[in-house]
Structure formats: C-alpha cells, structure tokens
C-alpha cells in the first residue's frame, strides 16, 4: 500500500501546483487526473490480488458450481 500512498502524494502535488501555477493549470490538472487513475488501478489490482480464490477451495457463501460457469 506504500505504492498507493506515493501515487496519491503525486496526485496531490499536481493539484497543488494547479492552484499556484495559473498559466499551466490545465496541464497540472491533467497530470493529477492521470495520477488519480493510477491510484484507482492500484486499488483494483490490490483488490483482485486479495480476492483470488484458489481452485478447489470453497469459501463460505462464495462457492459457484462449475456447471453454472459454462451454461449460457
């Protein structure tokens, strides 16, 4: 999660620069948006990593019959 903290720090830095650099405000806000998206990607990645289910192991309330995955 240290990576997420650093990404958010960069986003905050860009937003602060936008406040004080009126000539390049648009640039800094665009940079902040990029960093914000990186943060969201990092959160999604971490969430997926934490919720990977091991095949053959059922977690209570989260078992899915294998037949239902192929039905369509």
N, C-alpha and C positions, 0 to 999 in steps of 0.2 A: 504494500500500500504506500510505501515511500515514493514510488514512481507517481502515483496519483497525486500525492501532496506536491511534488515538484511540478507536475503538469498544471495543477490549479494555481500554483505560485506564478508560473509563466503567464497564465491567463489573466490573473490579477494585475501583474506588471503591465501587460499590454493595455488593459482597461485604464489603469492609472496614467499611462503615457498619453492615451487618447484625451484625457481630461486636460493635460498640461501642454499638449502639442497640437494646437488648433489647426495648423497647416497640414498636418498629417493624421488628423483624427480618423479619417476613413480607413487609412492604412492600418492604424493600431487596432481599431475595432474589428477589422477583418482578421487580423492576426489573433485577436482574442477569441473570435469565433472558431478559428482553426484549433486553438488550444482547448476550447470547450468541447469540441467534437472528439479530440484525442482523449479527453478525460472520460467522456461517455463511452468511447470504445474500450478504454481500460477497465471501466466498471463492468461492462458487458463481458469482457474477456475473463475477468476475475470471477464473475458470477457463474459463467459456464464452467470454469475450472473447478469451482467449489461444488458444483452440482452434477458432475459427471457420475453416472451410475455405472457400477461395474456389472458387466453381463453375468447373468446367473444369480445375482444377489438382489433380492427384493427388499425395498424399503417399505415400511408400514404405510399403507394408504396410497402407494405410488406404483403398484405393480400393474403392468399392462400386458394382457395376454398377447403372445407373439402372433396369433392368428388375426387379431384386430389390426395389426400394422399393415398386413397385406390385403385386407378387404377394402374394396372400393367399387 
